[in-house]
């Protein structure tokens, strides 16, 4: 391996794929001019994937599908000669200009870099390790939802890269992928002790609507989890399953356990407040206020500060109206609007509250805000007038 000294670090792109000709024009092909090398490992394509990759300038290798994502990724990794590795799937895209800017900033010190994966159309955001130095002590492990294993001595930084992931936009394809992943995970389920694999099995079962089975695996993940994020995500899914199965008390207990174990985790208080909002206003108000006082962002779960802040503020405003705390409700709605001024729901609720409590200035304030910031102002303004708000 070339030593990191007296040269600018090089960047290689690594991709494993099969039958992805429809996606390569968005994922692989735009980036080959930017990177120093592109490694494309084909696992049995019957379409034009190989020809397209070769035409784009990628080095193409072949491996019969080994029924194990880590085996395939590590086989591709063995072909890389660049100093750094960027891994992408065929349904992932990065803006070439952004990748070029990142590449120009690569340092000589071997560093692990996170990227922000944006899943569409769900609009989830997940932080993932996407760029890492090519070193013998860095490799993938895990058959499905594989993780990069590396010594914790390497520095970790945010790359500011945004990876668009559209592979689950088609519900039929998403189900097919889920069933494939479950088949890979299930052949040794009885031997599974790794909490991450337990969680991913549970999550796959959840997405396939096999919720009774999902509950078993997620419960096992909770009992073995040491990672606080994995624990949180497992308990949130458990609460959603219990609620869908009609056992709200167990759903609440799962979230109570989460807030007890991680009292400073904002999404936990948000989900607990939302869970009890229909039958315990005061408790829900308490939990939502706690949530709004904490950091609500969790990229691993797909939760953003603005998204959950807006939802928490809006729900808190509704509940405070129910207990006749009008000043508190006004403040909550304004907080929701501050998180996401472009969404008209909280603004309309605030204007409606102003009309109901003889505060016309609120409606006029809302009208000005909508006109300034919301492209859908006309429709929202019509609803506002219909609800008796403003001039």
NORCORCOR-V854680 format. One record per residue. N is the residue number from 1. RES is the residue in one small letter. OMEGA is omega in radians with two decimals (* if undefined). BURIAL is b if it has 9 or more other ideal C-beta (glycine too) atoms within 8 Angstrom, else e. Layout:
BEGIN
n=N res=RES omega=OMEGA burial=BURIAL
n=N res=RES omega=OMEGA burial=BURIAL
END
This chain:
BEGIN
n=1 res=x omega=-3.14 burial=e
n=2 res=x omega=-3.11 burial=e
n=3 res=x omega=3.07 burial=e
n=4 res=x omega=3.12 burial=b
n=5 res=x omega=3.00 burial=e
n=6 res=x omega=3.02 burial=e
n=7 res=x omega=3.12 burial=e
n=8 res=x omega=-3.11 burial=e
n=9 res=x omega=3.11 burial=b
n=10 res=x omega=-3.07 burial=b
n=11 res=x omega=3.07 burial=b
n=12 res=x omega=3.07 burial=b
n=13 res=x omega=-3.13 burial=b
n=14 res=x omega=3.14 burial=b
n=15 res=x omega=2.96 burial=b
n=16 res=x omega=-3.03 burial=b
n=17 res=x omega=2.99 burial=b
n=18 res=x omega=3.10 burial=b
n=19 res=x omega=-3.09 burial=e
n=20 res=x omega=-3.07 burial=b
n=21 res=x omega=-3.11 burial=b
n=22 res=x omega=-3.05 burial=e
n=23 res=x omega=-2.98 burial=b
n=24 res=x omega=3.13 burial=b
n=25 res=x omega=3.11 burial=e
n=26 res=x omega=-3.00 burial=e
n=27 res=x omega=-3.04 burial=b
n=28 res=x omega=-2.94 burial=b
n=29 res=x omega=-3.13 burial=b
n=30 res=x omega=-3.02 burial=b
n=31 res=x omega=-3.11 burial=b
n=32 res=x omega=3.08 burial=b
n=33 res=x omega=-3.06 burial=e
n=34 res=x omega=-3.06 burial=b
n=35 res=x omega=-3.13 burial=b
n=36 res=x omega=3.02 burial=e
n=37 res=x omega=3.09 burial=b
n=38 res=x omega=3.12 burial=b
n=39 res=x omega=-3.12 burial=b
n=40 res=x omega=3.12 burial=b
n=41 res=x omega=-3.13 burial=b
n=42 res=x omega=-3.08 burial=b
n=43 res=x omega=3.04 burial=b
n=44 res=x omega=-3.11 burial=e
n=45 res=x omega=3.03 burial=b
n=46 res=x omega=3.10 burial=e
n=47 res=x omega=-3.07 burial=e
n=48 res=x omega=-3.10 burial=e
n=49 res=x omega=-3.09 burial=b
n=50 res=x omega=-3.13 burial=b
n=51 res=x omega=3.14 burial=e
n=52 res=x omega=3.13 burial=b
n=53 res=x omega=3.13 burial=b
n=54 res=x omega=-3.14 burial=b
n=55 res=x omega=3.14 burial=e
n=56 res=x omega=3.12 burial=b
n=57 res=x omega=3.12 burial=e
n=58 res=x omega=2.98 burial=b
n=59 res=x omega=-3.01 burial=e
n=60 res=x omega=3.07 burial=b
n=61 res=x omega=-3.06 burial=b
n=62 res=x omega=3.08 burial=e
n=63 res=x omega=3.03 burial=b
n=64 res=x omega=-3.05 burial=e
n=65 res=x omega=-3.04 burial=e
n=66 res=x omega=-3.11 burial=b
n=67 res=x omega=-3.09 burial=e
n=68 res=x omega=-3.08 burial=e
n=69 res=x omega=-3.13 burial=b
n=70 res=x omega=3.11 burial=b
n=71 res=x omega=-3.13 burial=e
n=72 res=x omega=-3.12 burial=b
n=73 res=x omega=3.13 burial=b
n=74 res=x omega=3.07 burial=b
n=75 res=x omega=3.09 burial=b
n=76 res=x omega=3.14 burial=b
n=77 res=x omega=-3.13 burial=b
n=78 res=x omega=-3.13 burial=e
n=79 res=x omega=-3.09 burial=b
n=80 res=x omega=3.05 burial=b
n=81 res=x omega=-3.13 burial=e
n=82 res=x omega=-3.13 burial=b
n=83 res=x omega=-3.14 burial=b
n=84 res=x omega=-3.13 burial=b
n=85 res=x omega=2.95 burial=b
n=86 res=x omega=3.11 burial=b
n=87 res=x omega=3.09 burial=b
n=88 res=x omega=2.92 burial=b
n=89 res=x omega=-3.06 burial=b
n=90 res=x omega=3.09 burial=b
n=91 res=x omega=3.08 burial=b
n=92 res=x omega=3.10 burial=b
n=93 res=x omega=3.01 burial=b
n=94 res=x omega=3.06 burial=b
n=95 res=x omega=-3.08 burial=e
n=96 res=x omega=3.14 burial=b
n=97 res=x omega=3.13 burial=e
n=98 res=x omega=3.12 burial=b
n=99 res=x omega=3.11 burial=b
n=100 res=x omega=3.14 burial=b
n=101 res=x omega=3.10 burial=e
n=102 res=x omega=-3.12 burial=b
n=103 res=x omega=-3.14 burial=b
n=104 res=x omega=-3.10 burial=e
n=105 res=x omega=3.14 burial=e
n=106 res=x omega=-3.09 burial=b
n=107 res=x omega=3.11 burial=e
n=108 res=x omega=3.12 burial=e
n=109 res=x omega=-3.14 burial=e
n=110 res=x omega=-3.01 burial=e
n=111 res=x omega=3.04 burial=b
n=112 res=x omega=-3.10 burial=b
n=113 res=x omega=3.00 burial=b
n=114 res=x omega=2.95 burial=b
n=115 res=x omega=3.13 burial=b
n=116 res=x omega=3.11 burial=b
n=117 res=x omega=-3.14 burial=b
n=118 res=x omega=-3.06 burial=b
n=119 res=x omega=3.13 burial=b
n=120 res=x omega=0.12 burial=b
n=121 res=x omega=-3.08 burial=e
n=122 res=x omega=-3.13 burial=e
n=123 res=x omega=3.04 burial=e
n=124 res=x omega=3.10 burial=e
n=125 res=x omega=-3.06 burial=b
n=126 res=x omega=3.04 burial=b
n=127 res=x omega=3.12 burial=b
n=128 res=x omega=2.96 burial=e
n=129 res=x omega=-3.09 burial=b
n=130 res=x omega=-3.13 burial=b
n=131 res=x omega=-3.12 burial=b
n=132 res=x omega=3.12 burial=b
n=133 res=x omega=3.10 burial=b
n=134 res=x omega=-3.11 burial=b
n=135 res=x omega=-3.11 burial=b
n=136 res=x omega=-3.14 burial=e
n=137 res=x omega=3.06 burial=e
n=138 res=x omega=-3.08 burial=b
n=139 res=x omega=3.12 burial=b
n=140 res=x omega=3.02 burial=b
n=141 res=x omega=-3.10 burial=e
n=142 res=x omega=-3.07 burial=b
n=143 res=x omega=-3.10 burial=b
n=144 res=x omega=-3.07 burial=b
n=145 res=x omega=-3.05 burial=b
n=146 res=x omega=-3.13 burial=b
n=147 res=x omega=3.09 burial=e
n=148 res=x omega=3.09 burial=b
n=149 res=x omega=-3.14 burial=e
n=150 res=x omega=3.09 burial=b
n=151 res=x omega=-3.08 burial=e
n=152 res=x omega=3.12 burial=e
n=153 res=x omega=3.13 burial=e
n=154 res=x omega=3.05 burial=b
n=155 res=x omega=-3.12 burial=e
n=156 res=x omega=-3.13 burial=e
n=157 res=x omega=3.05 burial=e
n=158 res=x omega=-3.09 burial=e
n=159 res=x omega=-3.01 burial=b
n=160 res=x omega=3.06 burial=e
n=161 res=x omega=3.06 burial=b
n=162 res=x omega=-3.12 burial=b
n=163 res=x omega=3.09 burial=b
n=164 res=x omega=-3.10 burial=b
n=165 res=x omega=-3.07 burial=b
n=166 res=x omega=-3.00 burial=b
n=167 res=x omega=-3.12 burial=b
n=168 res=x omega=3.14 burial=b
n=169 res=x omega=3.11 burial=e
n=170 res=x omega=-3.08 burial=e
n=171 res=x omega=3.12 burial=e
n=172 res=x omega=3.12 burial=e
n=173 res=x omega=3.13 burial=b
n=174 res=x omega=3.10 burial=b
n=175 res=x omega=3.14 burial=b
n=176 res=x omega=3.11 burial=e
n=177 res=x omega=3.12 burial=b
n=178 res=x omega=3.12 burial=b
n=179 res=x omega=3.06 burial=b
n=180 res=x omega=-3.13 burial=e
n=181 res=x omega=3.14 burial=b
n=182 res=x omega=3.13 burial=b
n=183 res=x omega=3.13 burial=e
n=184 res=x omega=-3.13 burial=b
n=185 res=x omega=-2.93 burial=b
n=186 res=x omega=-3.03 burial=e
n=187 res=x omega=3.08 burial=e
n=188 res=x omega=-3.08 burial=e
n=189 res=x omega=-3.09 burial=e
n=190 res=x omega=-3.12 burial=e
n=191 res=x omega=-3.05 burial=e
n=192 res=x omega=3.09 burial=b
n=193 res=x omega=-3.14 burial=e
n=194 res=x omega=-3.07 burial=e
n=195 res=x omega=3.13 burial=b
n=196 res=x omega=3.11 burial=b
n=197 res=x omega=3.06 burial=b
n=198 res=x omega=3.13 burial=b
n=199 res=x omega=-3.10 burial=b
n=200 res=x omega=3.06 burial=b
n=201 res=x omega=3.12 burial=b
n=202 res=x omega=-3.14 burial=b
n=203 res=x omega=3.09 burial=b
n=204 res=x omega=3.10 burial=b
n=205 res=x omega=3.11 burial=b
n=206 res=x omega=-3.13 burial=b
n=207 res=x omega=3.10 burial=e
n=208 res=x omega=3.12 burial=b
n=209 res=x omega=3.03 burial=e
n=210 res=x omega=-2.85 burial=e
n=211 res=x omega=3.07 burial=b
n=212 res=x omega=3.11 burial=e
n=213 res=x omega=3.13 burial=e
n=214 res=x omega=-3.11 burial=b
n=215 res=x omega=-3.14 burial=b
n=216 res=x omega=-3.07 burial=b
n=217 res=x omega=3.13 burial=b
n=218 res=x omega=3.08 burial=b
n=219 res=x omega=3.08 burial=b
n=220 res=x omega=3.12 burial=b
n=221 res=x omega=3.13 burial=b
n=222 res=x omega=-3.09 burial=b
n=223 res=x omega=-3.10 burial=e
n=224 res=x omega=-2.99 burial=b
n=225 res=x omega=2.97 burial=b
n=226 res=x omega=3.10 burial=e
n=227 res=x omega=-3.08 burial=e
n=228 res=x omega=3.12 burial=e
n=229 res=x omega=3.12 burial=b
n=230 res=x omega=3.10 burial=b
n=231 res=x omega=-3.12 burial=b
n=232 res=x omega=-3.08 burial=b
n=233 res=x omega=3.12 burial=b
n=234 res=x omega=-3.11 burial=b
n=235 res=x omega=3.08 burial=b
n=236 res=x omega=3.10 burial=b
n=237 res=x omega=3.10 burial=b
n=238 res=x omega=-3.14 burial=b
n=239 res=x omega=3.13 burial=b
n=240 res=x omega=3.12 burial=b
n=241 res=x omega=-3.13 burial=b
n=242 res=x omega=3.12 burial=b
n=243 res=x omega=-3.14 burial=b
n=244 res=x omega=3.10 burial=e
n=245 res=x omega=3.06 burial=b
n=246 res=x omega=3.13 burial=e
n=247 res=x omega=-3.07 burial=e
n=248 res=x omega=-3.12 burial=b
n=249 res=x omega=3.10 burial=e
n=250 res=x omega=3.07 burial=e
n=251 res=x omega=3.12 burial=b
n=252 res=x omega=3.14 burial=b
n=253 res=x omega=3.11 burial=e
n=254 res=x omega=-3.14 burial=b
n=255 res=x omega=3.04 burial=b
n=256 res=x omega=3.09 burial=b
n=257 res=x omega=3.13 burial=b
n=258 res=x omega=-3.10 burial=b
n=259 res=x omega=3.07 burial=b
n=260 res=x omega=-3.12 burial=e
n=261 res=x omega=-3.13 burial=e
n=262 res=x omega=-3.04 burial=b
n=263 res=x omega=-3.12 burial=e
n=264 res=x omega=3.14 burial=e
n=265 res=x omega=-3.04 burial=b
n=266 res=x omega=-3.13 burial=b
n=267 res=x omega=3.12 burial=b
n=268 res=x omega=3.11 burial=b
n=269 res=x omega=3.11 burial=b
n=270 res=x omega=-3.10 burial=b
n=271 res=x omega=3.09 burial=b
n=272 res=x omega=3.11 burial=b
n=273 res=x omega=3.13 burial=b
n=274 res=x omega=-3.10 burial=b
n=275 res=x omega=-3.07 burial=b
n=276 res=x omega=-2.99 burial=b
n=277 res=x omega=-3.05 burial=b
n=278 res=x omega=-3.06 burial=e
n=279 res=x omega=3.10 burial=e
n=280 res=x omega=-3.04 burial=e
n=281 res=x omega=-3.04 burial=b
n=282 res=x omega=3.12 burial=e
n=283 res=x omega=3.12 burial=b
n=284 res=x omega=3.11 burial=b
n=285 res=x omega=3.13 burial=b
n=286 res=x omega=-3.10 burial=b
n=287 res=x omega=-3.13 burial=b
n=288 res=x omega=3.08 burial=b
n=289 res=x omega=3.08 burial=b
n=290 res=x omega=-3.13 burial=b
n=291 res=x omega=-3.10 burial=b
n=292 res=x omega=3.09 burial=b
n=293 res=x omega=-3.07 burial=e
n=294 res=x omega=3.04 burial=b
n=295 res=x omega=-3.09 burial=e
n=296 res=x omega=-3.10 burial=b
n=297 res=x omega=3.02 burial=b
n=298 res=x omega=-3.10 burial=b
n=299 res=x omega=3.13 burial=b
n=300 res=x omega=3.12 burial=e
n=301 res=x omega=-3.07 burial=b
n=302 res=x omega=-3.12 burial=b
n=303 res=x omega=3.07 burial=b
n=304 res=x omega=3.13 burial=b
n=305 res=x omega=-3.09 burial=b
n=306 res=x omega=-3.11 burial=e
n=307 res=x omega=-3.11 burial=b
n=308 res=x omega=3.10 burial=b
n=309 res=x omega=3.10 burial=b
n=310 res=x omega=-3.11 burial=b
n=311 res=x omega=-3.13 burial=b
n=312 res=x omega=3.13 burial=b
n=313 res=x omega=3.14 burial=b
n=314 res=x omega=-3.14 burial=b
n=315 res=x omega=3.10 burial=b
n=316 res=x omega=3.10 burial=b
n=317 res=x omega=3.13 burial=b
n=318 res=x omega=-3.10 burial=b
n=319 res=x omega=3.13 burial=b
n=320 res=x omega=3.02 burial=b
n=321 res=x omega=-3.11 burial=b
n=322 res=x omega=3.13 burial=e
n=323 res=x omega=3.04 burial=b
n=324 res=x omega=3.02 burial=e
n=325 res=x omega=-3.03 burial=e
n=326 res=x omega=3.09 burial=b
n=327 res=x omega=3.12 burial=e
n=328 res=x omega=3.14 burial=e
n=329 res=x omega=3.11 burial=b
n=330 res=x omega=3.14 burial=b
n=331 res=x omega=-3.14 burial=e
n=332 res=x omega=3.12 burial=b
n=333 res=x omega=3.12 burial=b
n=334 res=x omega=3.09 burial=b
n=335 res=x omega=3.10 burial=b
n=336 res=x omega=-3.13 burial=b
n=337 res=x omega=3.13 burial=b
n=338 res=x omega=3.11 burial=e
n=339 res=x omega=-3.10 burial=b
n=340 res=x omega=-3.09 burial=b
n=341 res=x omega=-3.06 burial=e
n=342 res=x omega=3.12 burial=e
n=343 res=x omega=-3.01 burial=b
n=344 res=x omega=-3.01 burial=b
n=345 res=x omega=-3.13 burial=e
n=346 res=x omega=3.12 burial=b
n=347 res=x omega=3.12 burial=b
n=348 res=x omega=3.11 burial=b
n=349 res=x omega=3.13 burial=b
n=350 res=x omega=3.12 burial=b
n=351 res=x omega=3.11 burial=b
n=352 res=x omega=3.11 burial=b
n=353 res=x omega=3.10 burial=b
n=354 res=x omega=3.13 burial=b
n=355 res=x omega=-3.11 burial=b
n=356 res=x omega=-3.06 burial=e
n=357 res=x omega=3.09 burial=e
n=358 res=x omega=3.06 burial=e
n=359 res=x omega=-3.08 burial=b
n=360 res=x omega=-3.14 burial=b
n=361 res=x omega=3.11 burial=e
n=362 res=x omega=-3.14 burial=b
n=363 res=x omega=3.14 burial=b
n=364 res=x omega=3.08 burial=b
n=365 res=x omega=3.14 burial=e
n=366 res=x omega=-3.13 burial=b
n=367 res=x omega=3.12 burial=b
n=368 res=x omega=-3.13 burial=e
n=369 res=x omega=-3.14 burial=b
n=370 res=x omega=-3.12 burial=b
n=371 res=x omega=-3.08 burial=b
n=372 res=x omega=-2.92 burial=e
n=373 res=x omega=-2.99 burial=e
n=374 res=x omega=-3.13 burial=b
n=375 res=x omega=3.10 burial=e
n=376 res=x omega=-3.04 burial=e
n=377 res=x omega=-3.03 burial=b
n=378 res=x omega=3.12 burial=e
n=379 res=x omega=3.12 burial=e
n=380 res=x omega=-3.12 burial=b
n=381 res=x omega=3.08 burial=b
n=382 res=x omega=3.09 burial=e
n=383 res=x omega=3.13 burial=b
n=384 res=x omega=3.14 burial=b
n=385 res=x omega=-3.13 burial=b
n=386 res=x omega=-3.14 burial=e
n=387 res=x omega=3.07 burial=b
n=388 res=x omega=-3.09 burial=e
n=389 res=x omega=2.98 burial=b
n=390 res=x omega=-3.06 burial=b
n=391 res=x omega=* burial=e
END
